[in-house]
Amino acid sequence: MTANASEFDEFLNFFLPTPQVAQDTELLRKIGFLPGLKEMLTVRQVHALEHATVWILSGLPDRRSSPQTDWEDNSGLGGLSTEQGFYLYGQANTVDVRRAVNQALSRITHGEWNLAVHPRCGTNLSVGMLLTAAIAFGFHLVLPRTPIEQLLGFGVAATTAAQLTPELGRIVQQYITTAVPFNLRVREVSSVQDSWGRPAHFVRVEWIDV
């Protein structure tokens, strides 16, 4: 991480609250009547547990000593989160998955919150596409409408977005699309096939009030 990125993290942490054990429980007590709120909160927590499990199965070192490093991951593992739990794709046996899930839940709820963020998350792809489109549209408005200038503008937009996406995607994951899974309990880990017939492990969770 660069010094500027660390300073930006400090800026965000100053204005955004530190994760609290009962924050989602309290939110549901106050405005739980809103349709889909519990499902959204559950998926955010499941998403974080999915990422933490992939990190641990990838065999990466303990991230407490340098939580903002080790962003390269070539394990081939991937996941898909739902409100009931998450699918885990890739080469892993059930025993290892079960052990990794339990270790992930323990570590992430005891302070290793950066395990919730993963560089191969689909959030980064979405952020990159939106950022490219936004910058390209800006260049489209200000540059001459000739093909060469427009093509150059799109190239600059794509390059700029590629540079910004990893850090911006990490921030979006950390503060929007994931949440520390304080309310989750692992029910079972099973070998299954998903809706498309692909082999996977499914980690089923349940919501608990804390």
Phi, psi and omega in degrees: 000145178275166178298320180297320179295319178297320178295323179292322176300316179297322178297314179296317182295334179291322184266335181258138185291150172292139179306132179246146186304316187259017187297318181284327176298315180294322179297319179293325179294328183274315186227032182294350179287346180292129181299131175082358184295312182297320179298318179295315180296322180295314182297322177300317181289319177299319180302317179294318179295322176302311181298315181298321179295317179297318178303313185290318177294335179288349178077022180285154182292166179303122188272002180294327183286328180213073190295346182256016179244191178060047181276350178275128182215117182241032186288337184081003178277149178207168182213168176217120185266142173226176180285346176267344183154201181222149173273139176240122182252144178128176183280105177199144177267163188298322180298315180294320179297314180300316180294318181294320180298313181295321177293319179298314181297319179294314185291319184288330179274356176247029169116344180273064186293337180291347174295345180286346185252134180223138185292338181264013179294145177298340176302319181297321178296316179297317179298317180298318180294316180294319180294316178300314181298318182294314181292319179297321179295322177298314177295324179300324182284327188261338182271158173303152186276012178288150185302320183295312180297320179294321178294318177298319179299318179294321178298317178295320179299315181295319180294315180297316180296321180297326179286325185272335189300315182303313181287317179293321177298320177299318181293318179297317176300311187297322188251349185235306191267353175228162175209148180301126187282059178296333185263007185257143171233134179282124179268312181198158174234123184223154175272124187220181167241138180280187183297338180262007179081011181275138179291142182197170166256142175244124179260106182270133181236167173224153181275135174232143174278133181237000000 
